[in-house]
């Protein structure tokens, strides 16, 4: 990786060919055989089939691949004849690669994937959002609106999305984390407030924390000499306008204050530009809520500016910089000036500091500079005297070992302050490697100069052309030492590890592109073929739910069902090639002959029926006939689902009644741009499989599939219907899943499943590869070139997502020198990564197997590139233990992923035996309905051998004994002989005993013993019959007696209704209270989804994902209406011994604590105003009084 010293944008892209083998028309396909003849029969049937015309009932879904002609020493004439029959020449078409410029975000010349309008050309209905959920144009520059009513999409999932979501006056929700600084817009004066952060954490949560009182504001206000209490309303408005937005940065402008700031990823300074206006009464100002006790050091000399509380100090001329120190924070800051300026300072009545530039000198004659002042601020040291116990802590997340010393860092900043990032930052890429397997990402920081070529300007010093930017750990893995300033590491902590300074106005990062295929890098081992064939015979009959085939329901689970069937078909094709009659040589040489003879595969008609099912299922969602159709959102720019309120598996609403535009909880928030890459990635993957088997279908529906690809992976600014790379954060390398949530999350954007993001872009690359081959076969060079570009973009997106998943979601061991997270965090993965928080948890439950499992699905070919063996070895034990402790890991389907891990660490045979023992529920319930037994065995069978596997845990010696007991239809003891005693069963629960109520449900409502006991003991009479609730107490395995109990099919048995009573005060005060606010808010208190949140518990009941729940709608919440939905993050730490704070403290200036992670505020003592994750030790001398900020305060 090499920083670029210039702004050269001519990055060439060399066209590359696809990775798929030559695909012929489906008329040349071979049938799958259920039995196999001898070699002569194979040759004869092969000849007949090769010369046969397309059968009348349509083409088989399997397309012939090139066979490999092989000459073996001692081969028989028969073998040579077979080889001759199988070999076909590969016709290479002359193709001269064009050198094309392919910019990414912020550029303007990249060719779009398509120029078809989603509404006028593709036939989508159009929707304009209501004002309540539309972009707030009062905060967006008119430049975001296209002329002549042309579409112009806006960012919806950016790292600075909160800044685009302001309504009325900005609140503390309007913040961004460019890293390492966090910035917001609610300081004591209008402007940009910069915060120095550190990481508070425990075993499962890491929260970026800061003290708001310690922030420094670069802004503007009226003359501090004339300011009085009567005109505060005139100068305290913080409203701003967003004038530019790229993937790397966002530009804010305060029109009436003549100032602009570029907020850019990795910025080493906070920068504000001021346009001089002789008639303005507004002046550039630096502000802090803290009192400036020591004098300000001017230009590093003996000149000092003292701030006065008795009136404004006499002005002093500063030519270059100001150095200031605040005792209360123990922070030292440096502020640099582009022009010599007259400065004054005041301490106001509230003991706050205001430093104002009352005038600055005009530019020198002959300079190109406008009458503009640039002010840049940077933290010099956060621990000047070791007085702040929080900011002076050492280690990851705090003060680093290689943190620069103040004096050395001061000189470094002076040497590099001149060049700063501008508003037109951009990312571009090129693929010039001859193999097409390596790309280079280019970050253009759009360098601007403070000195602007004025030769005598005081800021112009040696080294001024080397911009300094902070790089993340995965960037530093690629940087050579010569690109570090002075050849040394100057690093600061961030949420995602140490960030270090790098020189250069542009960066170039090499990126290895992964191989993309439907198949693993090796075929299934031969001895797994019989089991794989047995699973295929059953799974080939899998049929999509009727509502999915009608295009009803949500886009996430429908996509998973489609991709599931696509995987079954692609595995079937692979096995057919290994064992089919055309594959004699491969079968014989590879050792498959014996195993294939003992295998049974699906028939040709069964495969054809399955493919027809897939083709129809994929098509209904994209051809406009779905019950819940895709609709184009004109307001933000994107394709969203209309939304479906389902009753009896049918939508009760029809377009134009689209609840997706107003219900944030519907369809996982698809209508608010949540998880589009997850949802559409599954659909795109399935469409790639359909096009692979049926090229004519692919050509016919090319633009319709492209519509979904453009929504999540549009590379061109010329395609104004969709934003550039909706989800991708090119600086972080990964994507952001949450979208235009109202109000936005206090912790910013987030992404849960890194693996589903990887799989989404894998699907994009696959579709491009397949269609490139299809179009080339049709001699359509234009569409082949477009498809090639889709493939390359998909591979690049996949590659960067892989890099960041391994670095930021896969947590390495404590003794790993490359570890980036504090040791206090003991989990082996991140469940949800936010802008300013990382947690071992999920949106849908707190069980220990969920955060790990959500980073492992789906199981496709790319998974091998995703999961390094060292990390898989690390998660094996916690995942296995968590699954062993809860049978719902098996019944809900999450144990499929545990078995995939089991195979990956080296136990393939044991894992495949366990797959056979999994109940069908494992592949039907919410956690596993995207998997199939076929794909699970294929995944296990294609894992690489491990020479010295880690020891197997005793938990993995278990089998089907630890699933839910076989259904019983008579009362025994609710499977709880120790707690559900005759005494408990005999207790009166109203007019009847617990036993009588359970028996009634079994006999009259035909409920199983489990369900009846759970309903009586867990829902209706928990306080009386609770010891008989198996949903809480059951943890054993089936006994021999259990096995002998009779059972019956429960398909038609009515499912119990999940009743959620109001939460108790204890539950309201617990960690369960972390849900977003819906119209009605429910939290699961027991079961697989414990800790999960929903606006409607119906799904939990239908999927049996929750045993008991309560309604949190009436729980006390934060009084700040803008923050009511922020309780989702919860307070992960234990309760305090400090008393609850009084309202005057909660809402006073002393309280700047993040309530979710550091709610204990010091109210007296040296750490006055400090925040802590645990109660203050009042005997330490650091704090003499403290209190706890509570939600109900």
C-alpha positions, 0 to 999 in steps of 0.5 A, spaced: 500 500 500 502 506 497 500 513 499 500 517 492 503 524 493 499 527 487 492 527 485 492 523 479 486 520 477 487 516 471 487 510 474 486 504 469 482 498 469 484 492 465 478 488 463 478 481 465 475 475 463 470 471 468 472 465 472 466 460 470 468 455 465 465 455 459 457 454 459 453 452 453 446 452 452 441 448 456 439 444 450 446 440 451 445 438 458 445 432 461 440 428 465 441 426 472 441 419 473 438 415 479 442 408 477 448 407 473 450 403 467 457 400 464 462 404 460 459 402 454 452 404 456 455 411 458 458 412 451 452 410 447 447 415 451 453 420 451 453 420 444 445 420 443 444 426 448 450 430 444 446 429 438 439 430 440 435 436 439 432 439 445 426 435 448 419 438 447 418 438 455 423 444 455 431 444 457 434 440 463 436 445 468 443 443 467 448 446 462 454 442 460 461 444 462 467 443 458 470 436 460 477 435 461 481 431 456 486 427 459 492 422 457 494 417 462 500 412 461 497 405 459 490 408 458 486 403 454 483 405 447 476 405 451 479 411 455 481 415 449 475 414 446 471 417 452 476 422 452 475 424 445 468 424 446 468 429 452 473 434 449 471 440 446 475 445 443 475 452 447 474 458 442 477 464 444 474 470 441 479 476 440 478 481 445 482 487 446 482 490 453 480 497 454 483 502 459 477 505 463 477 509 468 473 507 474 472 512 479 468 510 486 464 515 490 466 522 489 467 521 482 463 523 476 465 519 470 464 512 471 459 508 466 453 506 470 451 499 470 444 501 466 441 507 464 434 505 465 429 508 469 426 504 475 419 507 473 419 509 466 423 504 463 422 498 468 415 499 470 416 500 478 411 504 481 413 510 484 412 513 491 414 520 494 414 520 502 411 524 507 414 529 510 415 526 516 419 520 513 422 524 507 429 527 507 429 534 511 431 539 505 432 544 510 439 541 512 441 539 504 444 544 499 440 545 493 445 542 489 443 535 492 436 536 488 437 535 480 435 540 475 429 538 470 426 534 475 432 528 474 432 523 480 438 524 484 439 519 490 441 521 497 446 517 501 442 512 506 447 508 510 453 512 510 458 513 516 455 520 517 448 519 516 446 522 523 448 529 520 443 528 514 437 526 519 437 533 523 430 536 524 429 542 527 435 544 531 440 539 531 441 535 537 446 530 540 444 525 535 447 529 530 454 527 531 459 523 526 465 519 528 470 520 523 476 517 528 479 518 532 475 524 533 468 524 534 464 531 532 457 534 534 454 540 533 451 542 539 456 546 543 456 552 546 456 556 540 454 554 533 460 550 529 463 544 530 465 541 537 471 535 537 471 530 542 477 526 545 474 519 546 476 513 550 473 506 550 469 503 556 468 496 556 466 489 559 466 482 557 461 483 552 460 491 550 465 496 548 463 503 548 466 509 545 466 514 551 467 522 552 466 528 556 462 533 553 465 538 557 472 537 555 470 538 547 473 544 543 468 548 539 471 551 532 465 556 530 463 563 530 458 568 534 457 575 535 463 579 538 464 577 545 465 584 547 458 586 546 455 579 547 449 580 553 444 575 555 439 579 551 441 576 544 443 569 546 437 567 541 440 570 535 447 567 536 445 560 539 442 557 533 446 551 530 443 550 524 447 548 518 447 545 511 450 539 508 453 542 501 457 535 499 457 528 501 462 523 498 464 516 501 470 519 505 467 525 507 461 530 508 461 538 508 457 542 512 456 550 511 453 555 516 451 560 511 449 566 515 456 565 519 460 564 513 463 558 515 464 551 512 467 544 515 470 538 511 469 532 516 473 527 513 475 519 515 481 519 519 482 527 519 488 529 524 485 536 525 479 539 525 478 544 520 474 550 519 474 555 513 471 562 514 470 567 508 471 574 510 465 579 510 467 586 512 459 587 514 458 581 518 458 582 526 460 574 526 467 573 528 471 566 528 471 563 535 474 558 539 470 555 545 470 551 551 465 550 557 472 549 561 475 555 564 482 557 561 486 558 567 493 558 564 495 563 559 495 561 551 501 560 548 502 564 542 506 562 536 510 557 540 514 564 543 514 568 550 507 571 547 502 569 552 494 571 551 491 571 558 483 570 558 479 575 563 473 574 567 473 582 568 472 584 560 475 582 554 483 581 554 487 586 550 488 583 542 494 580 541 497 578 534 498 571 532 501 569 526 501 561 526 498 558 532 495 558 539 497 552 544 492 552 550 491 547 556 485 546 560 486 544 567 479 540 568 480 535 563 488 535 563 488 536 555 492 540 551 490 543 544 493 546 538 489 551 534 493 553 527 491 559 523 492 560 516 493 568 516 496 572 522 490 574 526 488 579 532 485 575 538 482 576 544 479 572 550 474 572 555 471 568 561 464 569 561 459 569 567 459 561 567 466 560 567 466 558 560 472 560 555 471 564 548 477 565 544 475 570 538 479 572 532 476 580 531 480 581 525 485 577 520 490 580 515 489 581 508 492 576 503 499 578 500 499 582 493 500 577 488 497 571 492 491 566 489 488 566 496 481 569 497 480 573 503 479 566 507 481 564 514 482 557 515 483 554 522 485 547 524 485 544 531 488 538 534 489 535 541 496 535 543 496 531 549 490 528 553 494 527 559 499 533 561 499 532 568 496 525 570 491 528 573 485 525 569 484 518 571 480 516 565 484 519 559 491 517 563 489 510 563 494 506 558 492 500 553 488 499 547 482 503 547 486 508 552 493 512 551 497 507 547 504 505 548 506 509 542 502 515 543 506 521 541 509 526 546 507 533 546 513 536 544 515 532 538 507 531 536 507 539 536 513 539 531 510 534 527 503 538 527 506 544 525 510 541 519 504 538 516 498 543 518 498 546 511 495 541 507 488 539 509 482 534 506 477 538 501 470 537 500 471 533 493 474 527 497 474 520 492 475 513 492 477 509 485 480 503 483 484 499 478 485 492 476 491 492 472 494 485 474 494 480 468 490 475 472 485 480 474 486 477 481 489 484 484 486 491 485 488 497 487 484 502 491 486 509 491 483 514 496 484 521 494 483 526 500 482 532 495 488 536 498 487 544 500 493 548 502 492 553 508 498 557 505 495 557 498 502 558 494 503 565 498 511 565 499 512 569 505 506 566 509 508 564 516 505 557 516 509 555 510 514 550 512 518 544 510 514 538 509 508 542 508 506 538 502 505 532 506 498 531 508 497 527 515 491 522 515 490 517 520 490 510 518 486 504 521 489 497 523 487 494 516 490 500 512 497 499 517 497 492 515 499 494 508 503 501 509 511 500 508 515 504 514 517 510 509 510 512 509 510 514 516 512 521 518 519 521 520 519 513 519 515 512 526 508 510 529 504 516 531 498 513 534 491 514 537 486 509 540 479 508 536 473 503 537 476 499 532 484 499 534 490 503 534 490 509 528 496 511 526 498 517 522 500 516 514 503 521 510 500 523 503 495 526 499 492 520 496 493 513 498 493 506 494 491 500 497 493 493 494 487 488 495 487 481 493 480 479 489 477 472 491 475 467 487 468 467 486 464 460 484 458 456 486 463 451 488 468 450 493 476 450 491 475 442 492 470 437 490 466 433 496 470 428 498 468 421 495 466 417 501 461 423 502 457 422 496 452 417 498 450 421 504 450 427 499 446 423 494 441 421 500 440 428 502 439 430 495 434 425 493 430 429 499 431 436 498 430 436 491 423 436 493 423 442 497 418 447 495 418 454 496 412 456 501 406 459 497 406 466 499 414 466 497 411 464 490 406 469 490 411 475 492 408 476 499 411 477 506 418 480 507 424 480 502 429 477 507 426 470 509 424 470 501 431 471 499 433 465 504 428 460 501 430 462 494 438 462 495 437 455 499 433 452 493 439 455 488 444 451 493 441 445 492 441 445 485 448 447 484 450 442 489 446 437 485 449 439 478 456 438 482 454 431 484 451 429 477 458 431 474 462 427 479 457 421 478 453 422 472 455 418 466 459 423 462 464 423 468 467 416 467 474 419 467 473 424 473 470 419 477 475 413 476 481 417 477 478 421 483 476 415 487 469 416 486 467 410 482 465 406 488 462 411 492 458 413 486 455 406 484 453 406 492 449 412 491 442 414 488 441 421 485 435 425 484 431 423 477 432 428 471 424 430 472 425 431 479 431 436 478 427 440 472 421 441 477 426 444 482 429 448 477 422 450 475 420 452 482 426 456 483 425 460 476 418 462 478 420 464 485 425 468 483 422 471 477 415 473 481 419 478 486 422 482 480 417 482 474 412 486 478 407 481 479 409 480 487 403 481 492 408 486 495 411 489 489 418 493 489 417 500 489 421 506 487 422 511 493 423 518 489 425 521 496 431 518 498 432 514 491 432 506 492 428 500 491 424 498 497 418 493 498 411 496 499 411 492 505 406 486 507 401 486 513 400 478 513 394 474 515 393 467 513 399 467 509 396 473 505 397 480 504 391 484 507 394 490 504 395 492 496 399 498 493 398 504 493 397 502 501 405 501 502 406 500 510 413 499 508 414 507 508 411 508 515 412 502 519 420 502 521 419 495 524 416 492 518 420 487 514 426 489 518 426 496 516 427 495 509 423 501 507 428 505 511 434 502 507 435 497 513 439 491 511 438 492 503 444 488 501 442 482 506 435 482 503 437 483 496 444 479 496 440 472 497 435 474 491 441 476 487 445 469 488 438 465 486 438 469 480 445 468 478 443 460 479 437 461 475 441 465 469 447 460 470 442 454 468 438 458 463 441 463 459 435 465 456 432 467 462 438 471 464 438 475 458 430 476 459 431 479 466 438 482 466 435 489 467 430 487 473 436 483 476 441 489 475 435 493 478 437 490 485 444 490 484 444 498 482 440 499 489 446 496 493 452 496 489 451 502 484 458 504 482 457 510 478 454 517 479 451 518 472 446 513 475 442 518 479 437 513 481 441 510 486 446 512 491 453 510 490 455 504 493 449 504 498 452 500 504 459 500 503 464 504 507 470 504 503 475 507 509 473 502 514 472 496 508 466 494 511 458 496 510 453 499 514 446 496 515 442 501 518 439 506 514 434 512 515 432 510 522 428 516 525 430 518 530 437 516 528 441 511 533 445 515 538 451 510 537 450 511 529 450 506 524 451 499 525 452 492 522 450 485 525 452 480 520 458 481 517 458 474 513 451 476 510 454 482 507 460 478 504 455 473 501 451 479 498 457 481 494 459 474 492 452 474 489 453 480 485 460 478 483 457 471 481 451 474 477 456 478 473 460 472 472 455 468 469 452 473 465 459 475 462 459 468 459 452 468 457 453 475 453 459 473 450 456 466 448 451 471 444 456 475 441 453 481 445 460 485 447 456 491 450 452 487 455 458 482 456 463 488 458 457 491 463 457 484 466 464 483 467 464 490 470 459 487 475 463 481 476 469 486 478 465 490 482 462 485 486 469 481 487 472 488 490 466 489 494 467 482 497 474 482 498 474 489 502 468 486 506 472 480 507 478 484 510 474 488 515 470 482 517 477 478 519 480 485 522 474 488 526 468 482 527 473 476 528 476 477 535 483 474 536 486 472 542 489 476 548 496 474 546 496 476 539 500 482 538 495 484 532 489 484 537 486 491 536 481 490 542 482 491 549 483 485 554 477 486 558 472 484 552 473 476 552 468 474 547 471 471 540 467 476 535 463 482 535 455 481 534 454 488 532 459 493 530 456 500 531 460 507 529 461 508 537 460 501 540 461 494 539 457 488 542 457 481 543 449 481 542 444 481 536 438 484 535 433 478 535 436 475 542 441 474 547 443 466 547 451 465 546 450 462 540 447 467 536 452 473 535 457 467 533 452 464 528 450 470 525 457 471 523 457 464 519 451 464 515 450 463 509 454 457 508 457 458 500 463 457 497 466 464 499 466 462 507 472 458 506 476 465 505 472 468 510 473 464 516 481 463 518 482 456 521 485 460 527 479 464 529 474 458 527 478 454 533 477 460 537 469 460 537 469 452 537 468 452 544 464 458 546 459 456 540 459 449 542 458 450 549 452 455 548 449 450 543 449 444 548 446 448 554 440 450 550 436 445 545 433 451 541 440 452 538 438 445 534 431 446 533 431 453 531 437 451 526 443 455 529 446 448 530 447 447 523 453 452 523 456 449 529 457 443 525 460 447 520 465 449 525 466 442 527 468 440 520 472 446 519 476 444 525 478 437 522 472 433 524 468 432 518 466 425 519 463 426 526 460 432 523 456 429 517 454 424 522 451 429 526 447 432 520 444 426 519 441 426 526 438 433 526 431 434 526 427 437 520 426 443 524 433 445 524 432 446 517 425 449 517 425 454 523 428 461 523 435 460 524 436 454 519 431 455 514 436 458 509 440 452 510 438 445 507 441 438 509 444 437 502 448 444 503 450 442 510 453 436 508 456 439 501 460 444 506 462 439 511 465 434 505 469 440 501 472 443 508 480 442 507 483 437 511 486 439 518 493 435 520 493 436 527 486 439 529 484 441 536 481 436 541 474 435 540 469 437 546 465 432 550 459 436 548 460 434 541 460 426 543 452 428 544 447 426 538 440 427 537 439 426 545 439 433 546 433 436 542 427 437 544 423 431 547 419 427 543 412 430 543 407 427 549 400 427 549 399 426 557 401 429 563 407 426 566 411 431 570 413 436 564 419 433 563 421 436 570 421 431 575 425 435 580 421 441 580 414 439 577 413 435 583 406 433 585 405 438 590 406 444 585 401 440 580 396 440 586 397 447 587 390 451 586 391 456 580 384 460 580 379 455 580 383 449 578 389 446 580 396 446 575 395 439 573 388 440 571 389 446 567 395 442 563 391 436 562 385 440 559 390 443 554 392 436 552 386 433 552 381 439 549 386 443 545 390 437 543 397 441 545 403 437 547 405 436 554 411 441 553 406 446 550 401 445 555 406 446 561 409 452 558 403 455 557 400 454 564 407 455 568 410 460 563 404 464 561 398 464 565 400 462 572 407 463 572 408 465 580 404 458 582 405 453 577 412 456 574 416 450 577 413 446 571 415 451 566 420 447 561 421 453 557 425 455 563 427 449 567 428 444 562 436 442 560 436 435 560 436 430 554 431 425 553 431 418 557 429 411 554 422 412 557 421 419 553 423 415 547 418 410 548 412 415 549 408 416 543 407 422 539 403 424 533 403 429 528 402 436 530 401 440 523 394 441 524 395 443 532 393 450 534 399 454 536 399 457 543 398 465 543 404 468 546 401 473 551 405 479 553 403 482 560 406 489 562 413 488 564 414 489 571 418 495 574 424 490 575 424 488 568 423 495 566 430 497 570 433 491 568 438 490 561 432 487 558 430 495 557 434 496 551 429 496 545 427 501 540 420 504 541 415 501 537 407 503 537 407 497 542 414 495 544 415 487 546 421 484 549 422 476 550 424 474 557 425 467 556 427 463 550 431 463 544 430 470 543 431 472 550 432 480 550 430 480 543 425 486 541 419 486 536 413 491 535 408 484 534 410 478 538 406 474 533 412 472 529 415 469 536 409 465 537 409 462 530 416 460 530 416 458 537 422 463 538 420 465 545 417 462 551 415 468 555 415 476 554 412 482 556 410 489 554 415 495 555 410 500 552 409 503 559 416 503 562 419 510 564 424 512 558 429 518 557 425 524 557 429 527 551 424 525 545 429 525 540 433 520 545 427 515 546 429 510 541 436 509 544 434 505 550 436 499 545 443 499 547 442 498 554 446 499 560 451 493 560 454 494 566 452 492 574 447 497 578 451 502 582 452 503 589 452 511 588 445 513 589 440 515 583 442 522 581 437 528 582 434 531 576 438 538 576 444 533 575 441 529 570 439 535 566 445 540 568 451 541 565 455 536 569 452 530 566 455 529 560 456 521 561 453 516 556 447 513 560 448 506 557 455 504 558 458 509 563 452 512 568 456 514 574 458 521 574 462 524 579 459 530 583 464 532 587 472 531 588 478 532 583 474 528 577 468 532 578 464 531 572 467 525 570 464 518 568 465 511 570 462 504 567 462 502 575 461 506 581 466 511 583 471 508 589 470 514 594 476 512 598 480 513 592 481 520 593 479 522 586 471 522 587 468 524 594 461 524 591 457 520 586 450 519 583 447 514 578 444 517 571 438 513 571 433 512 565 427 515 569 431 521 572 
